[in-house]
Amino acid sequence: MKSNWQIARDHASDMTTHGDYRGDCPVCGGRKTFTATVATGTLKYNCYKLGCDVGGVFDTDMTAAEIKAHMKPVQDAPEKEPETMEIPAQVVIPTPQHKLHNRFIKRWGIVGGTYYDVQQERVVFPIFYKGRMIDAVGRAVGQRKHPKWYRYTGKANWYSCGSGNKVVLVEDVISAIVVNQMLPHVTGMAILGTSLTAKHMEKIMDYDEIVVALDPDAMGKTIEYRREIQLWTGKKVTALNLIDDIKYREPDDMNKLKEILND
């Protein structure tokens, strides 16, 4: 019976016949967490899923020239672009009469760009892709508080605010907005889900500096995210131990963030 490292090595060897490879891990089953590369006659492979220690370096029998001659570009099937979101009839442009909405955005210093769901009593934050609205996240502000956050289509993988080349990963949409308000040259990014995915990693690769700043009660998750992103991207990633949720703009937290990002 093959050991896990033998299974991983053989899989890496098979999958790199046509060049570098990324896909599902043959040991833990992690989706698109297994990578393998061949260079100068050496096969390197790793799984970057938390809890999986698969990885190694293996000398191949082929020379670098032979490997290059056998490499063929691997073309992924083009991804289907997300459809434009059809805005529900109850999601409207807010007016002075929508007091719950107006009180909420005033509390957090949010200026424009929101809608209001009059049926569910939610402040709605639209998410755009190539100029088209593809999803939205609604925050309950009335008596209907379950769930507190609501995804309207589920087509977006993250919510981001800002366009800087430095990014701070945060817990929720409000925190992402606050990051960009306090540090205009920094992007706030909220991961819409409970775990990091390959799509998150591809987006995070776009940034030069990365900070993970989840809420204080999620410090363990903050450290896990830092490790996972660093393993996947090969970039330096900082885990910020916050005093309070970043949306509350605790001065010491903001000062530490500015110091880390030299902003």
Sequence and secondary structure as in RCSB ss.txt:
>XXXX:A:sequence
MKSNWQIARDHASDMTTHGDYRGDCPVCGGRKTFTATVATGTLKYNCYKLGCDVGGVFDTDMTAAEIKAHMKPVQ
DAPEKEPETMEIPAQVVIPTPQHKLHNRFIKRWGIVGGTYYDVQQERVVFPIFYKGRMIDAVGRAVGQRKHPKWY
RYTGKANWYSCGSGNKVVLVEDVISAIVVNQMLPHVTGMAILGTSLTAKHMEKIMDYDEIVVALDPDAMGKTIEY
RREIQLWTGKKVTALNLIDDIKYREPDDMNKLKEILND
>XXXX:A:secstr
   HHHHHHHHHHHHGGGS EEE  TTT  TT EEEEEETTEEEEEE STT   EEEEE SS HHHHHHH     
             TTEE   TT HHHHHHHHHHT  S  EEETTTTEEEEEEEETTEEEEEEEEE SS  SSSEE
ESS   SEEEE   SEEEEESSHHHHHHHHHH TTEEEEEESSSS  HHHHHHHTT SEEEE   GGGHHHHHHH
HHHHHHHH S EEE   SS GGG  HHHHHHHHHHHT 
